[in-house]
Amino acid sequence: MINALAERYMKINCACFTPNTARIDDIERYVKEYRADGVVDINLKFCTLYDIEGFTVEKKLREDGVPVLGLETDYNDEDAAQLRTRVGAFLEILRK
């Protein structure tokens, strides 16, 4: 059971496992599977690894012709109005 548990957790596509092309592959698969019009890539301010990987994710999705909105936030709601505005603008772009 311990081996099965370890294997499952090692399959998590976290940015701390590098190189991590599987995460980008999963995102591309989800975009196709769910016919997504765009992707919102959210990064928590304290997670530098996801922040760095966000560049690669956005680059690959843009190469695929998928609109991407990269956001950085944390656990407080002080930036809620700014996020609402940015997401609203992104949705307007997708509607065109």
C-alpha positions in Angstrom: 0.0 0.0 0.0 2.8 2.4 0.8 4.3 1.9 -2.7 0.9 2.6 -4.3 0.5 5.7 -2.2 3.9 6.9 -3.1 3.4 6.3 -6.8 0.1 8.2 -6.8 1.7 11.2 -5.2 4.6 11.2 -7.5 2.2 11.5 -10.4 1.0 14.8 -9.3 1.9 17.4 -11.8 3.5 20.0 -9.5 5.9 22.6 -10.6 8.4 21.4 -8.0 9.1 18.3 -10.2 11.2 19.4 -13.0 11.3 19.0 -15.9 7.5 18.8 -15.8 6.1 18.6 -19.3 3.2 16.4 -18.1 1.5 19.4 -16.5 1.5 21.3 -19.7 0.4 18.1 -21.6 -2.5 17.8 -19.1 -3.5 21.5 -19.6 -3.5 21.0 -23.3 -5.6 17.8 -23.0 -8.1 19.6 -20.8 -8.4 22.5 -23.2 -9.2 20.1 -26.0 -11.4 17.8 -24.0 -13.5 20.6 -22.5 -13.3 22.8 -25.6 -12.1 25.7 -23.5 -12.2 29.1 -25.1 -9.3 30.2 -22.9 -7.2 29.5 -19.8 -6.9 31.5 -16.6 -3.5 30.6 -15.0 -3.6 31.5 -11.3 -0.4 31.8 -9.3 -0.3 32.3 -5.5 2.3 34.9 -4.7 4.3 32.6 -2.4 4.7 29.8 -5.0 7.7 30.9 -7.0 7.9 27.6 -8.9 4.4 27.9 -10.4 5.2 31.6 -11.2 8.3 30.5 -13.1 6.4 27.7 -14.8 3.6 30.0 -15.7 5.8 31.5 -18.4 6.2 28.1 -20.1 2.5 27.3 -19.7 1.5 30.6 -21.3 4.0 30.3 -24.1 2.9 26.8 -25.1 -0.8 27.7 -24.9 -0.3 30.8 -27.0 1.6 28.6 -29.6 -1.5 26.4 -29.7 -3.7 29.5 -30.2 -5.3 29.4 -26.8 -5.9 32.8 -25.1 -4.3 32.9 -21.6 -4.8 35.2 -18.7 -2.0 35.0 -16.1 -3.0 36.1 -12.6 -1.1 36.4 -9.4 -2.9 36.7 -6.1 -2.8 35.5 -2.4 -5.3 34.4 0.2 -6.7 37.9 1.1 -9.4 39.7 -0.8 -7.7 43.0 -1.2 -7.2 42.5 -4.9 -10.7 41.1 -5.6 -11.8 44.2 -7.5 -8.7 44.2 -9.7 -9.1 40.5 -10.4 -12.8 40.9 -11.2 -11.8 43.6 -13.8 -9.1 41.6 -15.4 -11.2 38.5 -15.6 -14.1 40.5 -17.0 -11.9 42.0 -19.7 -10.5 38.6 -20.6 -14.1 37.2 -21.0 -14.9 40.1 -23.3 -11.9 39.3 -25.4 -13.1 35.7 -25.6 -16.6 36.7 -26.7 -15.3 38.5 -29.8 
